[in-house]
Amino acid sequence: MKKNTDVRRDPKELSRAEIDRVIMMAWEDRTSFDAIQTQFSLSHGDVIRLMRQEMKPRSFRMWRKRTAGRATKHEATFSSQHGENRCRRFRAKSQRG
């Protein structure tokens, strides 16, 4: 279910299931905003607006504090810090070394 990333999508056009999936992906530490954009054609700003609309104010502030500056939420930042070794990102804790 890959979407065309060239066309920005209006967050208002998302179904309830898609909104729930975007929220779930946005809360995950290892899912980048680029992955959300690839799948749902939503920019970083669109995701922030959607989260602000769908969450309680305190939950939104907590989420923003968590994601602000987090390298794993921004694919380019994460890749530059870890030398493009994306396989390490998805190892179980017991396998990291």
TORGU-166451 format. One line per field, with one value per atom (N, C-alpha, C, O, CB): residue number from 1; chain; atom name; x, y, z. Coordinates in pm, 1 decimal, m for minus. Atoms other than C-alpha are relative to their C-alpha. Glycine has a CB too. Layout:
<recs>
num [NUM	...]
cadena [A	...]
atomo [CA	...]
x [X	...]
y [Y	...]
z [Z	...]
</recs>
This chain:
<recs>
num [1	1	1	1	1	2	2	2	2	2	3	3	3	3	3	4	4	4	4	4	5	5	5	5	5	6	6	6	6	6	7	7	7	7	7	8	8	8	8	8	9	9	9	9	9	10	10	10	10	10	11	11	11	11	11	12	12	12	12	12	13	13	13	13	13	14	14	14	14	14	15	15	15	15	15	16	16	16	16	16	17	17	17	17	17	18	18	18	18	18	19	19	19	19	19	20	20	20	20	20	21	21	21	21	21	22	22	22	22	22	23	23	23	23	23	24	24	24	24	24	25	25	25	25	25	26	26	26	26	26	27	27	27	27	27	28	28	28	28	28	29	29	29	29	29	30	30	30	30	30	31	31	31	31	31	32	32	32	32	32	33	33	33	33	33	34	34	34	34	34	35	35	35	35	35	36	36	36	36	36	37	37	37	37	37	38	38	38	38	38	39	39	39	39	39	40	40	40	40	40	41	41	41	41	41	42	42	42	42	42	43	43	43	43	43	44	44	44	44	44	45	45	45	45	45	46	46	46	46	46	47	47	47	47	47	48	48	48	48	48	49	49	49	49	49	50	50	50	50	50	51	51	51	51	51	52	52	52	52	52	53	53	53	53	53	54	54	54	54	54	55	55	55	55	55	56	56	56	56	56	57	57	57	57	57	58	58	58	58	58	59	59	59	59	59	60	60	60	60	60	61	61	61	61	61	62	62	62	62	62	63	63	63	63	63	64	64	64	64	64	65	65	65	65	65	66	66	66	66	66	67	67	67	67	67	68	68	68	68	68	69	69	69	69	69	70	70	70	70	70	71	71	71	71	71	72	72	72	72	72	73	73	73	73	73	74	74	74	74	74	75	75	75	75	75	76	76	76	76	76	77	77	77	77	77	78	78	78	78	78	79	79	79	79	79	80	80	80	80	80	81	81	81	81	81	82	82	82	82	82	83	83	83	83	83	84	84	84	84	84	85	85	85	85	85	86	86	86	86	86	87	87	87	87	87	88	88	88	88	88	89	89	89	89	89	90	90	90	90	90	91	91	91	91	91	92	92	92	92	92	93	93	93	93	93	94	94	94	94	94	95	95	95	95	95	96	96	96	96	96	97	97	97	97	97]
cadena [A	A	A	A	A	A	A	A	A	A	A	A	A	A	A	A	A	A	A	A	A	A	A	A	A	A	A	A	A	A	A	A	A	A	A	A	A	A	A	A	A	A	A	A	A	A	A	A	A	A	A	A	A	A	A	A	A	A	A	A	A	A	A	A	A	A	A	A	A	A	A	A	A	A	A	A	A	A	A	A	A	A	A	A	A	A	A	A	A	A	A	A	A	A	A	A	A	A	A	A	A	A	A	A	A	A	A	A	A	A	A	A	A	A	A	A	A	A	A	A	A	A	A	A	A	A	A	A	A	A	A	A	A	A	A	A	A	A	A	A	A	A	A	A	A	A	A	A	A	A	A	A	A	A	A	A	A	A	A	A	A	A	A	A	A	A	A	A	A	A	A	A	A	A	A	A	A	A	A	A	A	A	A	A	A	A	A	A	A	A	A	A	A	A	A	A	A	A	A	A	A	A	A	A	A	A	A	A	A	A	A	A	A	A	A	A	A	A	A	A	A	A	A	A	A	A	A	A	A	A	A	A	A	A	A	A	A	A	A	A	A	A	A	A	A	A	A	A	A	A	A	A	A	A	A	A	A	A	A	A	A	A	A	A	A	A	A	A	A	A	A	A	A	A	A	A	A	A	A	A	A	A	A	A	A	A	A	A	A	A	A	A	A	A	A	A	A	A	A	A	A	A	A	A	A	A	A	A	A	A	A	A	A	A	A	A	A	A	A	A	A	A	A	A	A	A	A	A	A	A	A	A	A	A	A	A	A	A	A	A	A	A	A	A	A	A	A	A	A	A	A	A	A	A	A	A	A	A	A	A	A	A	A	A	A	A	A	A	A	A	A	A	A	A	A	A	A	A	A	A	A	A	A	A	A	A	A	A	A	A	A	A	A	A	A	A	A	A	A	A	A	A	A	A	A	A	A	A	A	A	A	A	A	A	A	A	A	A	A	A	A	A	A	A	A	A	A	A	A	A	A	A	A	A	A	A	A	A	A	A	A	A	A	A	A	A	A	A	A	A	A	A	A	A	A	A	A	A	A	A	A	A	A	A	A	A	A	A	A	A	A	A	A	A	A	A	A	A	A	A	A	A	A	A	A]
atomo [N	CA	C	O	CB	N	CA	C	O	CB	N	CA	C	O	CB	N	CA	C	O	CB	N	CA	C	O	CB	N	CA	C	O	CB	N	CA	C	O	CB	N	CA	C	O	CB	N	CA	C	O	CB	N	CA	C	O	CB	N	CA	C	O	CB	N	CA	C	O	CB	N	CA	C	O	CB	N	CA	C	O	CB	N	CA	C	O	CB	N	CA	C	O	CB	N	CA	C	O	CB	N	CA	C	O	CB	N	CA	C	O	CB	N	CA	C	O	CB	N	CA	C	O	CB	N	CA	C	O	CB	N	CA	C	O	CB	N	CA	C	O	CB	N	CA	C	O	CB	N	CA	C	O	CB	N	CA	C	O	CB	N	CA	C	O	CB	N	CA	C	O	CB	N	CA	C	O	CB	N	CA	C	O	CB	N	CA	C	O	CB	N	CA	C	O	CB	N	CA	C	O	CB	N	CA	C	O	CB	N	CA	C	O	CB	N	CA	C	O	CB	N	CA	C	O	CB	N	CA	C	O	CB	N	CA	C	O	CB	N	CA	C	O	CB	N	CA	C	O	CB	N	CA	C	O	CB	N	CA	C	O	CB	N	CA	C	O	CB	N	CA	C	O	CB	N	CA	C	O	CB	N	CA	C	O	CB	N	CA	C	O	CB	N	CA	C	O	CB	N	CA	C	O	CB	N	CA	C	O	CB	N	CA	C	O	CB	N	CA	C	O	CB	N	CA	C	O	CB	N	CA	C	O	CB	N	CA	C	O	CB	N	CA	C	O	CB	N	CA	C	O	CB	N	CA	C	O	CB	N	CA	C	O	CB	N	CA	C	O	CB	N	CA	C	O	CB	N	CA	C	O	CB	N	CA	C	O	CB	N	CA	C	O	CB	N	CA	C	O	CB	N	CA	C	O	CB	N	CA	C	O	CB	N	CA	C	O	CB	N	CA	C	O	CB	N	CA	C	O	CB	N	CA	C	O	CB	N	CA	C	O	CB	N	CA	C	O	CB	N	CA	C	O	CB	N	CA	C	O	CB	N	CA	C	O	CB	N	CA	C	O	CB	N	CA	C	O	CB	N	CA	C	O	CB	N	CA	C	O	CB	N	CA	C	O	CB	N	CA	C	O	CB	N	CA	C	O	CB	N	CA	C	O	CB	N	CA	C	O	CB	N	CA	C	O	CB	N	CA	C	O	CB	N	CA	C	O	CB	N	CA	C	O	CB	N	CA	C	O	CB	N	CA	C	O	CB	N	CA	C	O	CB	N	CA	C	O	CB	N	CA	C	O	CB	N	CA	C	O	CB]
x [83.3	0.0	87.8	70.5	m94.8	m91.1	271.9	m65.3	m123.1	129.5	59.7	156.2	105.6	225.4	m60.1	m89.5	307.2	46.3	m35.5	m69.0	m51.9	536.6	11.3	34.3	134.7	m8.7	540.9	m121.9	m112.5	15.3	125.0	181.5	m26.2	m37.6	m119.2	32.3	113.6	m146.4	m230.2	34.3	135.3	m198.3	m54.7	17.0	m4.7	64.0	m441.2	m33.1	m100.3	m128.5	28.1	m456.6	m149.9	m188.3	62.1	144.8	m835.8	m56.0	m166.5	m70.5	45.5	m861.8	28.6	m13.6	64.3	m36.0	m727.2	m120.0	m203.9	114.8	104.5	m957.8	40.0	153.8	m22.2	m28.5	m981.7	113.5	199.9	m126.5	m104.4	m765.3	136.8	237.2	m33.9	m126.3	m497.9	50.1	170.0	m16.9	m38.4	m499.7	58.7	161.9	m121.2	m50.2	m455.9	138.1	224.4	m96.9	m130.5	m166.0	107.4	219.9	m9.0	m96.6	5.4	38.3	156.2	m58.3	m27.0	m27.2	90.2	185.2	m131.7	m80.4	114.1	144.0	239.1	m62.6	m134.0	407.5	74.4	195.1	m9.1	m62.7	473.4	48.9	150.8	m98.7	m41.7	495.2	118.4	194.5	m115.0	m110.5	741.7	132.7	146.2	m15.5	m130.3	1101.1	75.4	144.3	83.6	m81.4	1246.9	m65.3	m3.8	32.0	65.8	994.7	26.3	m11.0	m153.3	m35.6	1120.9	m118.9	m213.2	121.5	102.2	907.5	3.8	m98.1	20.1	m11.7	1040.5	m82.0	m142.3	147.2	79.0	876.9	m149.4	m224.5	30.3	140.1	545.4	m33.0	m140.5	m29.1	23.8	581.7	m8.6	m92.3	111.4	2.1	655.7	m132.3	m189.9	116.0	121.1	355.4	m128.2	m222.3	m3.9	125.2	96.1	4.9	m96.3	m38.5	m18.2	231.9	m29.9	m89.2	m89.6	16.6	226.7	137.2	227.8	m76.6	m127.1	506.8	14.7	m78.4	8.5	m27.3	667.9	m100.0	m153.9	144.7	96.3	447.0	m141.7	m216.7	3.0	133.4	134.2	m17.2	m123.5	m23.9	6.1	216.8	m15.9	m94.4	127.2	10.7	263.1	m141.2	m199.0	103.1	136.9	m71.2	m100.6	m191.5	m37.5	90.3	m245.3	8.5	m93.8	33.1	m18.2	m97.3	m62.2	m123.3	150.9	57.8	m202.2	m153.0	m214.9	42.8	145.8	m562.1	m53.1	m158.9	m42.3	51.3	m592.6	33.5	m27.2	52.6	m45.3	m418.8	m43.3	m74.3	151.1	21.8	m485.3	122.0	232.5	m25.1	m113.0	m269.2	122.6	235.1	m44.4	m113.5	m52.4	71.1	194.0	m47.6	m59.8	1.9	77.7	185.3	m108.0	m69.1	94.7	132.8	235.0	m88.2	m124.3	350.5	103.6	222.5	m28.7	m90.5	499.5	60.4	179.6	m75.1	m47.9	524.4	101.0	204.9	m118.4	m91.5	687.4	133.5	239.2	m63.3	m122.7	938.2	83.1	205.8	m32.1	m68.2	1021.2	62.5	172.6	m95.8	m47.6	1063.3	93.3	167.7	m116.1	m84.3	1238.3	147.3	195.9	m31.1	m142.9	1597.4	36.5	154.9	61.1	m28.1	1565.0	49.0	m22.6	m127.3	m61.8	1796.4	m76.3	m82.4	144.1	67.2	1595.4	m129.4	m178.9	m28.0	122.7	1287.0	30.6	m60.3	m76.5	m41.7	1486.6	103.8	218.7	57.1	m82.0	1632.6	138.0	237.2	m71.0	m129.5	1909.1	94.5	213.1	m18.8	m82.3	2036.2	47.2	163.9	m77.0	m35.2	2028.1	103.3	199.1	m125.0	m91.6	2204.0	139.8	238.6	m52.5	m131.7	2484.6	72.3	195.1	m13.2	m61.7	2546.1	41.5	134.9	m94.7	m24.5	2544.6	53.1	43.9	m126.3	m66.4	2718.8	m84.1	m33.2	119.8	90.0	2418.5	m20.1	m71.1	53.2	19.6	2416.0	m138.5	m154.5	108.8	138.6	2040.4	m38.5	m135.0	m91.8	34.6	2039.2	10.9	m67.4	90.3	m17.1	2162.2	m122.2	m147.8	123.7	115.7	1849.2	m103.3	m173.4	m63.1	110.8	1624.4	41.3	m36.2	m65.9	m43.0	1826.4	m68.4	m101.2	155.0	54.8	1683.3	105.2	224.2	m43.1	m94.6	1840.4	107.9	224.6	m74.4	m95.6	2005.5	104.6	209.2	m71.5	m92.1	2175.8	91.3	186.1	m77.5	m80.9	2320.9	134.5	146.0	m71.6	m129.8	2686.3	96.9	210.0	57.1]
y [m117.9	0.0	124.3	212.9	m0.2	m112.3	243.4	115.9	97.3	m41.7	m120.4	596.7	75.2	55.5	91.3	m84.8	842.0	113.5	192.2	54.3	m100.0	1064.5	138.1	235.5	m43.0	m130.2	1344.3	86.5	209.3	m17.4	m71.8	1441.1	4.0	m100.0	m67.3	m12.5	1579.5	m30.1	5.5	140.8	41.5	1444.1	85.1	115.7	m149.6	m76.7	1643.2	m95.6	m196.4	73.0	88.5	1488.9	m22.7	m122.3	56.9	14.4	1543.0	m113.7	m161.3	130.4	106.6	1278.5	m139.9	m239.4	15.1	129.9	1000.8	m66.0	1.0	16.0	73.9	729.8	m11.2	18.7	m141.9	15.5	660.7	m100.1	m79.2	m45.3	102.7	349.7	56.8	25.8	m123.1	m60.5	550.1	100.4	107.2	68.8	m95.1	822.7	m74.6	m34.7	85.2	80.3	560.0	m56.2	m60.2	m113.7	55.7	404.8	108.3	83.4	m65.7	m110.6	743.4	33.6	53.4	125.5	m29.8	813.5	m106.9	m75.4	10.0	109.8	471.8	9.3	m8.6	m136.2	m12.3	521.3	120.3	113.2	11.7	m121.0	873.2	m22.7	34.5	117.8	28.3	741.3	m94.5	m91.5	m58.2	95.8	466.2	73.8	164.0	m103.2	m66.5	568.9	m25.8	63.6	m45.9	38.7	386.3	28.3	2.2	m145.3	m32.2	498.6	146.0	234.8	m28.7	m137.0	806.6	71.1	8.1	0.9	m79.0	1088.2	m27.7	m16.9	151.1	34.7	990.1	m124.6	m132.6	m22.4	120.6	648.2	32.4	m24.5	m103.9	m42.3	813.1	73.9	55.4	90.2	m72.9	1043.6	m96.4	m78.2	103.7	97.7	748.4	m75.3	m96.8	m98.7	81.4	552.2	80.1	34.2	m75.8	m75.2	827.1	134.3	204.4	23.0	m128.5	1127.4	119.5	218.1	5.7	m109.5	1346.3	54.6	m21.9	m47.0	m62.0	1593.7	m2.9	m36.8	146.5	m7.9	1635.0	93.8	61.1	48.1	m96.5	1941.5	m53.9	m26.9	127.0	61.3	1749.0	m97.5	m104.0	m72.1	96.6	1478.9	74.7	33.4	m89.6	m79.3	1741.5	55.3	49.2	115.5	m53.3	1904.3	m109.3	m88.2	65.5	112.0	1567.0	m43.1	m66.4	m118.6	39.6	1473.9	104.7	69.0	m18.4	m106.5	1812.7	m10.9	9.1	140.0	11.6	1758.2	m122.4	m116.7	m6.8	127.3	1398.9	m30.2	m118.4	m109.3	31.2	1409.5	106.4	219.8	m14.8	m95.8	1572.2	91.7	49.8	m71.5	m95.1	1883.8	m51.4	m34.1	130.4	50.2	1720.4	m114.3	m122.1	m47.5	110.4	1407.9	52.5	1.8	m99.0	m59.3	1620.9	61.5	40.5	105.8	m61.8	1819.9	m106.5	m89.7	89.5	109.5	1495.4	m63.4	m93.7	m107.4	58.3	1354.2	93.0	47.2	m28.1	m95.5	1672.7	5.8	14.0	139.5	m1.4	1675.7	m124.4	m118.1	7.9	125.8	1312.9	m1.8	m54.1	m114.4	8.2	1359.1	113.2	101.0	m1.7	m115.0	1696.6	m38.3	m75.0	120.7	28.1	1639.5	m147.2	m180.5	62.7	144.4	1259.3	m39.7	m23.7	m83.2	32.3	1136.3	m108.7	m104.9	m44.2	110.2	822.2	42.7	m28.3	m111.0	m48.7	1027.2	73.6	103.6	91.9	m69.3	1199.1	m86.8	m93.8	142.5	99.5	947.4	52.9	m17.7	m48.2	m53.9	1174.9	15.8	m15.4	134.9	m16.9	1254.7	m134.1	m150.1	74.0	131.9	892.1	m66.7	m126.5	m88.3	63.5	771.8	58.8	m14.1	15.0	m63.0	1024.7	m38.2	m45.9	152.5	37.1	925.6	m145.8	m181.7	28.1	143.6	551.8	m58.1	m178.9	m71.1	45.8	530.1	m87.2	m183.8	m73.1	72.0	402.7	m146.1	m222.5	7.6	138.3	76.5	m14.6	m10.3	m44.1	1.4	43.6	m130.8	m134.2	25.8	129.9	m323.1	2.9	m62.9	m109.6	m6.7	m238.8	59.5	30.2	82.4	m66.2	m30.6	m99.1	m73.4	95.6	89.3	m330.8	m127.0	m222.4	m36.9	115.0	m574.8	4.2	110.6	m2.0	9.1	m697.4	50.5	49.8	m146.6	m51.4	m551.9	m103.2	m67.9	39.6	102.2	m883.2	m23.0	m81.9	m127.6	20.5	m880.9	120.5	111.9	m30.1	m119.8	m530.1	m18.0	m80.7	125.4	16.4	m508.0	105.9	100.9	m123.4]
z [0.0	0.0	0.0	83.7	120.7	9.0	m101.4	m74.2	m181.3	m69.2	58.0	m177.6	m80.1	m59.8	110.7	76.1	m424.0	90.2	137.8	m128.3	m93.2	m216.5	m62.5	9.2	51.7	65.0	m477.1	30.2	28.4	m150.2	m22.9	m396.7	150.4	215.4	m76.4	m142.2	m49.5	20.3	m62.6	53.4	m30.4	108.5	113.8	209.0	36.0	m105.9	318.5	114.2	92.2	m52.0	m112.9	667.4	23.1	84.4	125.2	m17.2	659.3	m84.8	m59.0	m35.5	87.6	385.2	55.0	m4.0	m134.4	m56.9	607.8	67.8	128.1	100.3	m71.1	735.7	146.9	183.1	m63.1	m142.8	1108.8	22.6	107.7	75.4	m12.9	1067.5	m39.1	25.0	m88.1	42.9	880.6	103.5	130.2	m136.4	m104.7	1146.6	118.6	172.7	44.7	m111.4	1417.1	m30.3	57.4	31.5	39.6	1224.1	m0.4	43.1	m139.5	m0.7	1176.0	143.9	173.4	m71.7	m141.1	1550.3	60.0	131.7	80.2	m53.0	1634.3	m52.0	24.1	m38.2	58.4	1394.2	57.0	80.2	m152.7	m53.9	1527.9	142.9	181.8	m3.9	m137.1	1886.4	6.1	102.8	78.1	m1.0	1791.2	m12.6	m95.3	m114.2	2.0	1857.1	m129.6	m178.7	117.8	115.1	1556.6	m135.4	m238.8	9.2	126.6	1292.4	m32.4	44.2	6.4	36.1	1110.5	m65.2	m112.9	m94.9	68.3	976.6	m150.4	m218.6	27.7	141.8	633.5	m32.9	m139.9	m37.7	21.6	669.8	m2.2	m81.4	108.9	m1.9	755.4	m129.4	m186.3	123.3	124.6	455.2	m118.3	m206.7	m23.9	109.0	225.4	m3.7	m110.3	14.4	m5.1	343.4	m14.1	m78.8	127.8	m4.5	393.3	m72.5	m76.8	141.9	70.0	194.5	90.0	46.4	m123.5	m95.3	504.4	36.3	69.2	127.4	m37.7	572.6	152.5	225.5	m53.6	m143.1	912.8	68.0	173.8	25.0	m54.4	974.7	3.1	96.9	m80.8	2.5	871.9	115.5	177.2	m133.5	m110.7	1126.9	131.4	216.6	3.4	m123.1	1398.9	14.8	123.3	0.1	m5.6	1311.0	34.0	114.2	m133.5	m25.7	1309.6	146.4	210.9	m92.7	m140.0	1647.3	93.4	194.2	32.2	m83.7	1791.8	2.8	107.3	m52.6	9.4	1669.3	74.7	137.3	m146.1	m48.9	1785.6	146.3	207.0	m85.2	m134.9	2122.5	99.9	63.5	2.4	m106.4	2454.5	6.3	m28.2	136.7	m1.8	2506.4	75.5	28.5	62.1	m78.6	2774.5	m72.8	m71.4	138.8	74.8	2564.0	m119.9	m151.6	m46.0	113.8	2263.9	43.0	m22.2	m66.9	m48.7	2465.2	36.2	9.1	122.5	m36.0	2598.2	m126.4	m130.6	83.7	126.0	2243.7	m67.2	m114.7	m95.4	63.0	2109.0	73.7	11.2	m4.3	m78.8	2391.9	m30.8	m38.8	151.1	30.1	2314.0	m138.1	m155.1	12.4	137.7	1939.0	m39.0	m136.3	m92.9	34.5	1939.3	10.6	117.5	92.2	m0.3	1838.7	m0.8	4.0	117.2	0.5	1831.4	m138.8	m237.7	39.9	129.1	1556.7	m75.0	m197.9	20.8	68.2	1483.3	m66.8	m154.3	97.1	63.1	1391.9	m129.8	m207.2	95.5	121.3	1116.8	m69.9	m26.4	31.9	68.5	871.2	m37.8	m19.4	m123.7	42.5	739.1	118.6	107.4	m70.6	m119.2	1088.4	51.4	87.0	108.8	m51.3	1195.1	m90.2	m41.2	12.2	95.3	878.4	10.0	2.1	m142.7	m7.0	912.6	128.9	130.1	m9.9	m127.1	1275.4	3.3	75.0	113.7	m7.4	1210.0	m130.1	m151.4	38.4	120.0	873.7	m91.5	m148.4	37.6	91.4	675.9	37.6	m44.4	m140.4	m41.6	873.7	60.4	182.4	101.0	m45.2	895.3	67.3	143.7	m116.0	m58.9	995.2	151.8	220.3	m56.2	m146.0	1346.3	68.2	185.0	35.3	m60.6	1404.8	47.4	145.2	m97.8	m26.7	1412.2	74.9	81.5	m128.7	m78.7	1620.7	136.6	189.1	15.6	m135.0	1946.9	97.9	66.7	34.4	m100.1	2262.5	32.0	48.7	128.8	m35.4	2338.5	m108.3	m81.0	29.3	110.6	1996.0	m22.8	m100.8	m126.1	20.4	2018.9	67.3	172.6	54.4	m62.3	2085.3	m28.7	19.7	m38.4]
</recs>
